[in-house]
Amino acid sequence: MHGTSIDSIENMDNADSKSSERQDPQPSANSGDYNESYSAHLLVVDDDKRLRDLLRQYLQEYGFAVSLACSAEEARSLLGNLRFDLLIVDILMPGESGLELARSLREREPTPILILSALGEPADRLQGLELGVADYMPKPFEPRELLLRIRKILAQEKKSVELTAKLKIGVWTFETKHGLLTSDKKTTRLPASEANLLRALAMRQGAIVSRSTLAHLADITDSPRAIDIAIARLRSKLEDDPKVPRYITTHRSKGYSLQVEL
């Protein structure tokens, strides 16, 4: 976060001593706002230690679990072991930049990303948004605005999950919550490993998901070969001809993708 002023967020220091007086907007049960954010896990990736600590203190007061990383390398290490609901990423960091991190993560991770950067020109924002990040917020910023943007992203993610509760895959309907495959003729309950794998693919419909990411999301830790075996079993259930798959596609050296009907 080199050279970035954080004057606007220094209000956090004063707000800490007046938390009972703060009038930040709270989600309403009837407003459609995200009202389950209090269990969401956020990862803040920024090389500015003071900013990281301020953000963690502020966001924890609103019930978020917050982990911190000072670099893209540390963020990757945490992502390999923990699951997050949202990443808040700076751009100007030593080594791999936030944009480079976001670009690589969007290819394999379904977790939404909010860019928080001193690069606030329209061209900078467009570059970030074109990568597929959920939002782009320039520094300096108001903490309450950041809070509202975080809640909006989480609400959108929640609605997206609800909309994909049932997926049409050929003659089958996949009920994601219960792991059921239903057709006009029968209903099949998938084994937990196969249901988790299909859910993981469904989270990134049409996108290529690497074997390592699938193993992480589906909680299949035996070996990359275990993913291939589970995919073969899914194809035997879903595809008319498993040898010429139409719905679960292999991308050599990259992973798999799922095509569904909307």
HUGIFEN-V511633 format. One record per residue. PHI is phi in whole degrees, -180 to 180 (* if undefined). Layout:
phi: (PHI	PHI)
//
This chain:
phi: (*	-55	71	-93	-78	-120	-54	-65	-86	-67	-59	-61	-60	-70	-67	-60	-84	-129	-61	-73	-95	-64	-114	-60	-63	-105	-69	-96	-64	-110	-90	87	-68	-75	-112	-123	-68	-72	-115	-71	-110	-109	-118	-100	-116	-158	-83	-89	-63	-64	-64	-57	-66	-64	-64	-62	-62	-67	-72	-66	-65	-102	89	-77	-86	-129	-110	-124	-140	-94	-157	-63	-62	-67	-62	-62	-62	-67	-65	-75	-122	-130	-107	-125	-92	-161	-109	-112	-124	-81	-94	-84	-125	-60	77	-66	-76	-64	-67	-64	-63	-62	-60	-71	-70	-66	-77	-141	-111	-82	-65	-68	-126	-111	-83	-126	-145	-73	-81	-111	-69	-52	-64	-67	-64	-63	-61	-68	-66	-68	-77	98	-71	-74	-161	-138	-125	-77	-97	-70	-143	-92	-55	-66	-66	-60	-59	-65	-66	-61	-62	-65	-62	-64	-65	-65	-65	-64	-65	-63	-64	-65	-67	-100	-62	-131	-118	-92	-127	63	-83	-100	-116	-98	-91	-64	-66	-102	68	-106	-107	-126	-129	-65	-101	-160	-125	-125	-92	-75	-58	-55	-64	-72	-63	-64	-65	-67	-62	-63	-66	-66	-64	-127	-53	85	-95	-78	-118	-69	-61	-65	-68	-61	-61	-68	-70	-93	59	-111	-111	-63	-173	-57	-63	-63	-66	-61	-66	-65	-62	-61	-67	-63	-62	-64	-92	-94	-91	-65	-133	-57	-77	-126	-67	-104	-104	-104	-103	-89	-120	-51	66	-117	144	-132	-137	-118	-108	-124	-95	-89)
//
